Amino acid sequence: MAENQEPTFQIQRVYLKEASLEQPNSPAILLEQEQPTVDIQLGVEASPAADGVFEVCVTATVTTKIKDKTVFLVEAKQAGIFEIRNLPQEQMGPIMGIACPQIVYPYLRSNVADIIQRGGFPPVHLAEINFQAMYEQQQAQAAADAPRIVTQ
């Protein structure tokens, strides 16, 4: 009997892989009246977990400072396990760099806002992300960084 060659894309599970909240300058920093600055860094990584099964993680680091002192630092990594089979190789990059992060990211946004609020601060809501533009930018950067062979 022939094996099923239909393309498969299924979410197996979405979970919070790790999360941390640091308030290194509390309680003194909490008495400051100045508005803090907020810096948000995002990252996406994908790795095989088993045959045809992949883990895709979206990481957010939110750093809030008043002058040079940290008010709080939140790091959270939201992950998803996806079954991806029988897709052309050229589609795997966009699936793991665009489609999977788009599914995982709303959970990360919610968890980051919740962690910050539970830490006693007004929630920081991460903006919507265009993962396609982010992926295309990363691909363009990788192509620009690739070693070039010059022929004469």
Buried (B, 14 or more C-beta within 10 A) or exposed (E): EEEEEEEEBEEEEBEBEEBEBBBEBBEEBEEEEEEBEEEBEBEBBBEEBEEEBBBBBBBBBBBBBBEEEBBBBBBBBBBBBBBBBEBEEEEEEBBBBBBBBBBBBBBBBBBBBEBBEEBEBEBBEBEEBEBBEBBBEEEEEEEEEEEEEEEE
